Amino acid sequence: MCMPELIICEKPSQALKLATALADGKVTKKKYSKTIPAYEITHEGKDIVVACAAGHLYTVAEKVKKGWTYPVFEVEWKPSFEASRGAKYLKPYVQTIKDLAEGADKFTVATDYDIEGEVIGYNVIRFACGQKDARRMKFSTTTKEDLQEAYKNAQSHIDWLQAEAGLTRHELDFYYGINLSRALSLAIKSATGGFKILSSGRVQGPALKILADRELEIKNFKPEPFWQLQLETDELEAWHKEDKFWDKKEAEKAYSKANNKKPFVKEVTKTQFNQMPPHPFDLTALQLEAYKQFGIPPKVTQEITQDLYINTYISYPRTSSDQLPESINYRKLIEKISRVEPYKDLCKELLSRKTLRPNNGKKADPAHPACHPTGEYQKKLGGSEAKIYDLIVRRTLASFSDPAKRETVKVNADCGGEDFIAEGTRTVENGWHSIYGPYAKFEERELPKLEKDQELTFKSLTMHDKETQPPKRYTPASIIKELEKKNLGTKSTRANIIENLYHRNYVEEKSLQVTDLGMRTTDTLQKYCPEILDEALTRQFEDDMELIREKKKKGEQILEEARAVLTKILAKFKKHEKEIGGELAQANRETVDSQSIVGKCRKCGKDLRILYSRKFKSRFVACSGYPDCKTTFSLPQGLPKPTEKTCPDCGYPMVMIIRAGKRPFDYCIYKECPKKVEWRKQQELKKQAATPSLKS
């Protein structure tokens, strides 16, 4: 091949997909640096080499390392493998692209068309290829047709505004991440002499503050008593029209009037309403629905959809749009989906219509439409991939369907002069429910046919004594929705931010319960440096990113403002370093203790803790009274967590054992637990029964 065009893709699988789509004939795979693939093809008589990155080959790093100090503002872009030991595997990718670039005369970027993709592509072009610019492909699906169209109509230049916004965001996040994390970690060292890595960031701090505020609401919540009256007749169940009585005497008065009286129907009203089809999925809506329907965490949903996109099952998932534009060609899309067997009949009904129009939402994304299936189905999917795919297909098709018609019937029953209300709602016409299928979960409560003045048969009247409940904790899905609502982070980064809170021990449990460390970190920062937690400041920087893309602000101006803000914050932090460090160190100790104690030792009464043996590379439970008390218990492989449960058979503490890819289970730590002894006995009997006897 002589001076071919070099196309840069984001990942190896995308490179093969693009090469196959553009090739006039055979795709020749070649390996560089022993393992890195590149693909040689001919397209319309032109020689092309399709190469791949593996995500970000370049990253922001300190320009001059001066040890663990702050503030750090002198930064540079350098190969990721030089900046991090964990990225050594990226070195051959960089070298491969450098080698291929030497023999190329034309360059095209074909990474994902978003801010991250632009940063990946632009850095490869300027650093590995030594070029100032390149052609830019733009596509929302990886179908052969769309990839060919994207190549044919490639832009003449890098998307400079998108690249500038992306580079600025990376440098801005690096400023915040390295400086705040070092400040927190060095504060503990200053106060105690010990070393513990803590982290914060431009969005992580405000996100933690939102969760901590909810935790305080729950902690400080004071329940208020209220009373409800429930009437039961042979025909229906009804509740007093007041719903909640805040005065017990008023409730008792109404109870006295209505008890053992003859109820009758005072009024029956029927109301029908149209329930509009759902909007197509943007990423946040998809993450929320996947968590609601399947309990799949947002980060996992994001990873699954990225794989489905790369393998051509769906369009680009990291989109802010809940709209399907007419340029997609609705009829053609649904015809393609109809070839996938489970959806044939659903599509047939839609295709019988003269016009097709989705119920689009109001969110727009200049780069990509709402997430939708492509209609291409290469092989049968399984597990979580199949669930997510089915959800996306049904949601897309449902958006083209008719509204569902629902009817609410309200019965006002008089009992001793007191009004009691019964309500029932049923679906009159399924509409889009039929297509959305198992995901259209709506309560169907149908009341019996009753007429005005009809007498009812009294069964009972109950006065319920209740209390108001505290607000619920956020879930991994609902906090992402809250971050989007507050414009904190991006659609691509929010799930990772929540994961980081888990990894840093700031939150635990599915309900995002803030740990003592998380609460104390928030309290300490709020006391000494509230700016770190200020969502308004973070939101301002998010808005600034958009201003770059709108040509209203330059990246360097935003970075200059960030340096000025951080300089003030860090100077303030430094003044209170020892106080901050002391409080954080204590909080960390308390959190570690609370997450390792499983119960009390029966011999000495001290705490039993989960410990780790470096020698045997395993975890076990031991008494904190060691060496005076040598009580220990072995544990099976896996990550053990305290449960506050005791074994019903022996009364010893139980721990939860978490294993990758398997369902967690509760485990009794006592080896001689009667249940375990019996199990071992049964296993021995089975073994003996399976062993053939020897005849003399």
TACOR-V240366 format. One record per backbone hydrogen bond with DSSP energy under -1.0 kcal/mol. CO is the residue of the C=O (numbers start at 1). NH is the residue of the N-H. If there is no record, write none. Layout:
{{CO	NH} {CO	NH}}
This chain:
{{4	105} {5	49} {6	108} {7	51} {8	110} {9	53} {10	55} {11	15} {12	16} {13	17} {14	18} {15	19} {16	20} {17	21} {18	22} {19	23} {28	40} {30	38} {32	36} {36	32} {38	30} {39	50} {40	28} {41	48} {42	24} {43	46} {46	43} {47	5} {48	41} {49	7} {50	39} {51	9} {57	80} {59	78} {61	76} {67	69} {73	75} {74	63} {76	61} {78	59} {79	82} {79	83} {80	84} {84	87} {85	88} {87	90} {88	91} {90	94} {91	95} {92	96} {93	97} {94	98} {95	99} {96	100} {97	101} {98	102} {101	104} {106	6} {107	135} {108	8} {109	137} {112	114} {114	118} {115	119} {116	120} {117	121} {118	122} {119	123} {120	124} {121	125} {122	126} {123	127} {124	129} {125	131} {135	109} {136	155} {140	316} {143	147} {144	148} {145	149} {146	150} {147	151} {148	152} {149	153} {151	154} {155	136} {158	160} {159	163} {160	164} {161	165} {162	166} {163	167} {164	168} {165	169} {166	170} {167	171} {168	172} {169	173} {170	174} {171	175} {172	176} {173	177} {174	178} {175	179} {176	180} {177	181} {178	182} {179	183} {180	184} {181	185} {182	186} {183	187} {184	188} {185	189} {186	190} {187	191} {188	192} {189	193} {201	205} {203	207} {204	208} {205	209} {206	210} {207	211} {208	212} {209	213} {210	214} {211	215} {212	216} {213	217} {214	218} {215	219} {216	220} {224	468} {226	466} {227	245} {228	464} {229	240} {230	462} {231	238} {232	459} {232	460} {236	233} {238	231} {239	421} {240	243} {242	244} {245	227} {247	251} {248	252} {249	253} {250	254} {251	255} {252	256} {253	257} {254	258} {255	259} {258	261} {263	456} {264	414} {265	453} {267	412} {269	410} {271	408} {273	406} {275	404} {281	371} {282	286} {283	287} {284	288} {285	289} {286	290} {287	291} {288	292} {289	293} {290	294} {290	296} {291	295} {297	301} {298	302} {299	303} {300	304} {301	305} {302	306} {303	307} {304	308} {305	309} {306	310} {307	311} {308	313} {309	312} {313	374} {317	319} {319	283} {322	361} {323	370} {325	328} {326	329} {329	333} {330	334} {331	335} {332	336} {333	337} {334	338} {336	339} {337	340} {340	343} {341	344} {343	347} {344	348} {345	349} {346	350} {347	351} {350	353} {358	360} {363	322} {372	315} {382	386} {383	387} {384	388} {385	389} {386	390} {387	391} {388	392} {389	393} {390	394} {391	395} {392	396} {393	397} {394	398} {395	399} {397	400} {398	401} {399	359} {402	432} {404	275} {405	428} {405	429} {406	273} {407	426} {408	271} {409	424} {410	269} {411	422} {412	266} {412	267} {413	420} {414	264} {415	418} {418	415} {419	241} {420	413} {421	239} {422	411} {424	409} {425	445} {426	407} {429	405} {430	433} {431	434} {432	436} {433	437} {436	439} {437	440} {439	441} {451	454} {454	265} {457	234} {460	232} {462	230} {464	228} {466	226} {475	479} {477	481} {478	482} {479	483} {480	484} {481	485} {482	486} {483	488} {484	487} {490	494} {493	497} {494	498} {495	499} {496	500} {497	501} {498	502} {499	503} {500	504} {501	506} {501	507} {502	505} {506	515} {508	513} {509	512} {513	508} {515	519} {516	520} {517	521} {518	522} {519	523} {520	524} {521	525} {522	526} {523	527} {524	528} {525	529} {529	532} {530	533} {531	534} {534	538} {535	539} {536	540} {537	541} {538	542} {539	543} {540	544} {541	545} {542	546} {543	547} {544	548} {545	549} {546	550} {547	552} {548	551} {554	558} {555	559} {556	560} {557	561} {558	562} {559	563} {560	564} {561	565} {562	566} {563	567} {564	568} {565	569} {566	570} {567	571} {568	572} {569	573} {570	574} {571	575} {574	577} {576	580} {577	581} {578	582} {579	583} {580	584} {581	585} {582	586} {583	587} {584	588} {585	589} {586	590} {587	591} {588	592} {589	593} {590	594} {591	595} {593	596} {593	597} {596	610} {599	608} {601	605} {606	601} {607	624} {608	598} {609	622} {611	620} {613	617} {613	618} {618	613} {620	611} {621	633} {622	609} {623	626} {625	628} {625	629} {631	623} {633	621} {639	658} {641	656} {645	654} {647	651} {652	647} {653	669} {655	667} {656	641} {657	665} {658	639} {659	662} {665	657} {667	655} {670	673} {673	677} {674	678} {675	679} {676	680} {677	681} {678	682} {679	683} {680	684} {681	685} {682	686} {683	687} {684	688} {685	689} {686	690}}
